[in-house]
Amino acid sequence: MSSYEDPVTTLDEEESWNLLASRTLGRLVTAVAGQPEIFPVNFVVQHRTILIRTAEGTKLLMAAIGGRVAFEADDHGLEEGWSVIVKGRASVLSTSAEVAEADRAQLLSWTPILKLHYVRILPTEISGRRFRFGAEPDRQDVFA
């Protein structure tokens, strides 16, 4: 029997959402003209969706056309870290009721840029992993 403990564990959906809700900075991933693009964004979790604010530009354009996106947030300490990935569709909030609901989330921007548009990522998939840090195993043990 091995004393080996798996350094990577899969998180359940509840824990993944709880960890996401504890952060305010993540990465929005999309494709523009067939090329991958990644944007650091401030966000909040609201009703198990990801809510971001943005100015005019690529993020808004992709959301306006119902773009498929991925979103990732993570964190780490000295002994372990975690990463959660959400895949889904981005949409621009356009009705006064949608905007009022988003305003209640108190999503704050880190940069002094006017961001007039809310984008909500409606998830189709969420996955999370926790990583226990440590030294790489001896390769001789693997190939023995």
C-alpha atoms as an extended CHARMM CRD file, in Angstrom:
* protein
*
       144  EXT
         1         1  MET       CA              0.0000000000        0.0000000000        0.0000000000  PROA      1               0.0000000000
         2         2  SER       CA              1.3890000000        3.4010000000       -0.9990000000  PROA      2               0.0000000000
         3         3  SER       CA              1.5950000000        6.4150000000        1.3030000000  PROA      3               0.0000000000
         4         4  TYR       CA              1.2530000000        8.6490000000       -1.7820000000  PROA      4               0.0000000000
         5         5  GLU       CA             -1.4160000000       11.3400000000       -1.3650000000  PROA      5               0.0000000000
         6         6  ASP       CA             -2.7910000000       12.9300000000       -4.5400000000  PROA      6               0.0000000000
         7         7  PRO       CA             -1.6170000000       16.5620000000       -4.6140000000  PROA      7               0.0000000000
         8         8  VAL       CA             -4.5760000000       17.5740000000       -6.8240000000  PROA      8               0.0000000000
         9         9  THR       CA             -8.1860000000       17.2140000000       -5.7060000000  PROA      9               0.0000000000
        10        10  THR       CA            -11.3300000000       18.0140000000       -7.6420000000  PROA      10              0.0000000000
        11        11  LEU       CA            -13.6970000000       20.4900000000       -6.0100000000  PROA      11              0.0000000000
        12        12  ASP       CA            -17.4490000000       20.0160000000       -6.0270000000  PROA      12              0.0000000000
        13        13  GLU       CA            -19.7210000000       22.6700000000       -7.5050000000  PROA      13              0.0000000000
        14        14  GLU       CA            -20.6330000000       24.2100000000       -4.1410000000  PROA      14              0.0000000000
        15        15  GLU       CA            -17.0250000000       24.6340000000       -3.0360000000  PROA      15              0.0000000000
        16        16  SER       CA            -16.0730000000       25.9970000000       -6.4580000000  PROA      16              0.0000000000
        17        17  TRP       CA            -18.7530000000       28.7200000000       -6.2450000000  PROA      17              0.0000000000
        18        18  ASN       CA            -17.8030000000       29.5340000000       -2.6430000000  PROA      18              0.0000000000
        19        19  LEU       CA            -14.1520000000       29.9870000000       -3.5980000000  PROA      19              0.0000000000
        20        20  LEU       CA            -15.0690000000       32.1640000000       -6.5950000000  PROA      20              0.0000000000
        21        21  ALA       CA            -17.2290000000       34.3400000000       -4.3580000000  PROA      21              0.0000000000
        22        22  SER       CA            -14.2030000000       34.9570000000       -2.1080000000  PROA      22              0.0000000000
        23        23  ARG       CA            -12.1980000000       36.6760000000       -4.8770000000  PROA      23              0.0000000000
        24        24  THR       CA            -12.6180000000       39.9230000000       -6.8250000000  PROA      24              0.0000000000
        25        25  LEU       CA            -10.0750000000       39.5350000000       -9.6410000000  PROA      25              0.0000000000
        26        26  GLY       CA            -10.2650000000       36.9150000000      -12.3710000000  PROA      26              0.0000000000
        27        27  ARG       CA             -9.5060000000       36.3420000000      -16.0400000000  PROA      27              0.0000000000
        28        28  LEU       CA            -11.9870000000       36.4500000000      -18.9020000000  PROA      28              0.0000000000
        29        29  VAL       CA            -10.9910000000       34.3190000000      -21.8870000000  PROA      29              0.0000000000
        30        30  THR       CA            -12.5210000000       34.7010000000      -25.3380000000  PROA      30              0.0000000000
        31        31  ALA       CA            -11.5730000000       34.4580000000      -29.0090000000  PROA      31              0.0000000000
        32        32  VAL       CA            -11.2990000000       37.4370000000      -31.3360000000  PROA      32              0.0000000000
        33        33  ALA       CA            -10.8780000000       36.7420000000      -35.0530000000  PROA      33              0.0000000000
        34        34  GLY       CA             -9.9660000000       33.1710000000      -34.2020000000  PROA      34              0.0000000000
        35        35  GLN       CA             -7.2300000000       34.2060000000      -31.7780000000  PROA      35              0.0000000000
        36        36  PRO       CA             -7.4070000000       33.6560000000      -28.0000000000  PROA      36              0.0000000000
        37        37  GLU       CA             -7.6220000000       36.7730000000      -25.8380000000  PROA      37              0.0000000000
        38        38  ILE       CA             -7.4380000000       37.0110000000      -22.0550000000  PROA      38              0.0000000000
        39        39  PHE       CA             -8.4550000000       39.9850000000      -19.9160000000  PROA      39              0.0000000000
        40        40  PRO       CA             -7.9800000000       40.5320000000      -16.1810000000  PROA      40              0.0000000000
        41        41  VAL       CA            -11.3220000000       41.7070000000      -14.7830000000  PROA      41              0.0000000000
        42        42  ASN       CA            -12.9140000000       42.6240000000      -11.4840000000  PROA      42              0.0000000000
        43        43  PHE       CA            -15.9490000000       40.4710000000      -10.8410000000  PROA      43              0.0000000000
        44        44  VAL       CA            -18.5430000000       39.3110000000       -8.3500000000  PROA      44              0.0000000000
        45        45  VAL       CA            -20.5600000000       36.1460000000       -8.1180000000  PROA      45              0.0000000000
        46        46  GLN       CA            -24.2750000000       36.8890000000       -8.2430000000  PROA      46              0.0000000000
        47        47  HSD       CA            -26.8500000000       34.0860000000       -8.2870000000  PROA      47              0.0000000000
        48        48  ARG       CA            -24.2500000000       31.5660000000       -9.4720000000  PROA      48              0.0000000000
        49        49  THR       CA            -23.2750000000       33.7180000000      -12.4350000000  PROA      49              0.0000000000
        50        50  ILE       CA            -20.1790000000       35.8480000000      -12.9820000000  PROA      50              0.0000000000
        51        51  LEU       CA            -20.8180000000       39.5800000000      -13.2160000000  PROA      51              0.0000000000
        52        52  ILE       CA            -18.2780000000       42.0320000000      -14.6470000000  PROA      52              0.0000000000
        53        53  ARG       CA            -18.3420000000       45.6910000000      -15.6810000000  PROA      53              0.0000000000
        54        54  THR       CA            -16.6180000000       46.9230000000      -18.7820000000  PROA      54              0.0000000000
        55        55  ALA       CA            -16.0720000000       49.9080000000      -21.0190000000  PROA      55              0.0000000000
        56        56  GLU       CA            -16.4620000000       49.8140000000      -24.8060000000  PROA      56              0.0000000000
        57        57  GLY       CA            -14.1590000000       47.3170000000      -26.4730000000  PROA      57              0.0000000000
        58        58  THR       CA            -13.5130000000       43.6470000000      -27.1200000000  PROA      58              0.0000000000
        59        59  LYS       CA            -15.0710000000       42.2900000000      -23.9200000000  PROA      59              0.0000000000
        60        60  LEU       CA            -18.2840000000       44.1760000000      -24.5940000000  PROA      60              0.0000000000
        61        61  LEU       CA            -18.3260000000       43.1920000000      -28.2490000000  PROA      61              0.0000000000
        62        62  MET       CA            -17.9590000000       39.4860000000      -27.4640000000  PROA      62              0.0000000000
        63        63  ALA       CA            -20.7040000000       39.6800000000      -24.8690000000  PROA      63              0.0000000000
        64        64  ALA       CA            -23.0030000000       41.5930000000      -27.2160000000  PROA      64              0.0000000000
        65        65  ILE       CA            -22.8570000000       38.8130000000      -29.7790000000  PROA      65              0.0000000000
        66        66  GLY       CA            -23.4770000000       36.1140000000      -27.1780000000  PROA      66              0.0000000000
        67        67  GLY       CA            -19.8870000000       34.9980000000      -27.1410000000  PROA      67              0.0000000000
        68        68  ARG       CA            -18.8060000000       31.7390000000      -25.6140000000  PROA      68              0.0000000000
        69        69  VAL       CA            -16.2430000000       32.5130000000      -22.9320000000  PROA      69              0.0000000000
        70        70  ALA       CA            -14.2240000000       30.9610000000      -20.1740000000  PROA      70              0.0000000000
        71        71  PHE       CA            -13.5160000000       32.5910000000      -16.8420000000  PROA      71              0.0000000000
        72        72  GLU       CA            -10.8620000000       31.6550000000      -14.2960000000  PROA      72              0.0000000000
        73        73  ALA       CA            -10.0110000000       32.7890000000      -10.7920000000  PROA      73              0.0000000000
        74        74  ASP       CA             -7.5050000000       31.3470000000       -8.3480000000  PROA      74              0.0000000000
        75        75  ASP       CA             -5.6470000000       31.9320000000       -5.1290000000  PROA      75              0.0000000000
        76        76  HSD       CA             -2.8290000000       30.3630000000       -3.1570000000  PROA      76              0.0000000000
        77        77  GLY       CA             -1.1030000000       30.3450000000        0.1860000000  PROA      77              0.0000000000
        78        78  LEU       CA              2.1580000000       28.7850000000        1.3190000000  PROA      78              0.0000000000
        79        79  GLU       CA              0.9690000000       25.1780000000        1.2850000000  PROA      79              0.0000000000
        80        80  GLU       CA             -1.8390000000       25.0070000000       -1.2470000000  PROA      80              0.0000000000
        81        81  GLY       CA             -3.7130000000       26.7950000000       -3.9850000000  PROA      81              0.0000000000
        82        82  TRP       CA             -6.9090000000       26.4740000000       -5.9850000000  PROA      82              0.0000000000
        83        83  SER       CA             -8.2790000000       27.3150000000       -9.4060000000  PROA      83              0.0000000000
        84        84  VAL       CA            -11.8860000000       27.4710000000      -10.6230000000  PROA      84              0.0000000000
        85        85  ILE       CA            -12.9030000000       27.6470000000      -14.2880000000  PROA      85              0.0000000000
        86        86  VAL       CA            -16.3610000000       28.5980000000      -15.5340000000  PROA      86              0.0000000000
        87        87  LYS       CA            -17.3780000000       28.0960000000      -19.1570000000  PROA      87              0.0000000000
        88        88  GLY       CA            -20.5030000000       29.6970000000      -20.5610000000  PROA      88              0.0000000000
        89        89  ARG       CA            -22.0320000000       32.4910000000      -22.5880000000  PROA      89              0.0000000000
        90        90  ALA       CA            -21.5540000000       36.1810000000      -21.9560000000  PROA      90              0.0000000000
        91        91  SER       CA            -24.4130000000       38.6160000000      -22.3800000000  PROA      91              0.0000000000
        92        92  VAL       CA            -24.7330000000       42.3640000000      -21.9440000000  PROA      92              0.0000000000
        93        93  LEU       CA            -27.3290000000       43.4460000000      -19.4040000000  PROA      93              0.0000000000
        94        94  SER       CA            -29.7200000000       45.7740000000      -21.1410000000  PROA      94              0.0000000000
        95        95  THR       CA            -32.9870000000       46.0970000000      -19.2440000000  PROA      95              0.0000000000
        96        96  SER       CA            -33.3950000000       48.4720000000      -16.3210000000  PROA      96              0.0000000000
        97        97  ALA       CA            -34.3100000000       45.5080000000      -14.0790000000  PROA      97              0.0000000000
        98        98  GLU       CA            -31.1130000000       43.6360000000      -15.0440000000  PROA      98              0.0000000000
        99        99  VAL       CA            -28.9570000000       46.7110000000      -14.4410000000  PROA      99              0.0000000000
       100       100  ALA       CA            -30.6600000000       47.4350000000      -11.0980000000  PROA      100             0.0000000000
       101       101  GLU       CA            -30.0060000000       43.8450000000       -9.9870000000  PROA      101             0.0000000000
       102       102  ALA       CA            -26.3520000000       44.1490000000      -11.0530000000  PROA      102             0.0000000000
       103       103  ASP       CA            -25.9950000000       47.4730000000       -9.2130000000  PROA      103             0.0000000000
       104       104  ARG       CA            -26.9760000000       45.7050000000       -5.9790000000  PROA      104             0.0000000000
       105       105  ALA       CA            -23.9100000000       43.4600000000       -6.3270000000  PROA      105             0.0000000000
       106       106  GLN       CA            -21.6470000000       46.4670000000       -5.5760000000  PROA      106             0.0000000000
       107       107  LEU       CA            -19.0760000000       45.4870000000       -8.1770000000  PROA      107             0.0000000000
       108       108  LEU       CA            -16.1310000000       47.8650000000       -7.7960000000  PROA      108             0.0000000000
       109       109  SER       CA            -13.4610000000       48.5350000000      -10.3880000000  PROA      109             0.0000000000
       110       110  TRP       CA             -9.8000000000       48.7020000000       -9.4200000000  PROA      110             0.0000000000
       111       111  THR       CA             -9.0330000000       51.2060000000      -12.1630000000  PROA      111             0.0000000000
       112       112  PRO       CA            -10.3320000000       54.7700000000      -12.5250000000  PROA      112             0.0000000000
       113       113  ILE       CA            -11.9890000000       54.0350000000      -15.8800000000  PROA      113             0.0000000000
       114       114  LEU       CA            -15.6670000000       54.6790000000      -16.5480000000  PROA      114             0.0000000000
       115       115  LYS       CA            -17.2490000000       51.2620000000      -17.0880000000  PROA      115             0.0000000000
       116       116  LEU       CA            -20.8670000000       51.7300000000      -18.0750000000  PROA      116             0.0000000000
       117       117  HSD       CA            -21.7460000000       48.1970000000      -19.1590000000  PROA      117             0.0000000000
       118       118  TYR       CA            -22.4640000000       45.0630000000      -17.1630000000  PROA      118             0.0000000000
       119       119  VAL       CA            -21.7210000000       41.6470000000      -18.6400000000  PROA      119             0.0000000000
       120       120  ARG       CA            -23.0450000000       38.4610000000      -17.0840000000  PROA      120             0.0000000000
       121       121  ILE       CA            -21.5290000000       35.0510000000      -17.7530000000  PROA      121             0.0000000000
       122       122  LEU       CA            -24.2190000000       32.3980000000      -17.6950000000  PROA      122             0.0000000000
       123       123  PRO       CA            -22.3760000000       29.1940000000      -16.8220000000  PROA      123             0.0000000000
       124       124  THR       CA            -22.7530000000       25.9390000000      -18.6960000000  PROA      124             0.0000000000
       125       125  GLU       CA            -19.9190000000       24.2680000000      -16.8050000000  PROA      125             0.0000000000
       126       126  ILE       CA            -17.8670000000       24.8560000000      -13.6580000000  PROA      126             0.0000000000
       127       127  SER       CA            -14.8070000000       22.9470000000      -12.5030000000  PROA      127             0.0000000000
       128       128  GLY       CA            -12.3780000000       23.5150000000       -9.6840000000  PROA      128             0.0000000000
       129       129  ARG       CA             -9.2120000000       21.9980000000       -8.3230000000  PROA      129             0.0000000000
       130       130  ARG       CA             -7.1970000000       22.3520000000       -5.1570000000  PROA      130             0.0000000000
       131       131  PHE       CA             -3.4270000000       21.8810000000       -5.3240000000  PROA      131             0.0000000000
       132       132  ARG       CA             -1.2190000000       20.7900000000       -2.4360000000  PROA      132             0.0000000000
       133       133  PHE       CA              2.2710000000       22.1970000000       -2.9570000000  PROA      133             0.0000000000
       134       134  GLY       CA              5.4260000000       20.1690000000       -2.5280000000  PROA      134             0.0000000000
       135       135  ALA       CA              8.5890000000       18.9700000000       -4.1460000000  PROA      135             0.0000000000
       136       136  GLU       CA              8.3930000000       16.9930000000       -7.3660000000  PROA      136             0.0000000000
       137       137  PRO       CA              8.6800000000       13.2260000000       -6.7430000000  PROA      137             0.0000000000
       138       138  ASP       CA             11.9600000000       11.5570000000       -7.5930000000  PROA      138             0.0000000000
       139       139  ARG       CA             11.8280000000       10.5330000000      -11.2630000000  PROA      139             0.0000000000
       140       140  GLN       CA             13.7290000000        7.3310000000      -10.5300000000  PROA      140             0.0000000000
       141       141  ASP       CA             10.7490000000        6.1460000000       -8.4520000000  PROA      141             0.0000000000
       142       142  VAL       CA              8.4140000000        6.6800000000      -11.4230000000  PROA      142             0.0000000000
       143       143  PHE       CA             10.5200000000        4.7950000000      -13.9690000000  PROA      143             0.0000000000
       144       144  ALA       CA             11.6570000000        1.9650000000      -11.6820000000  PROA      144             0.0000000000
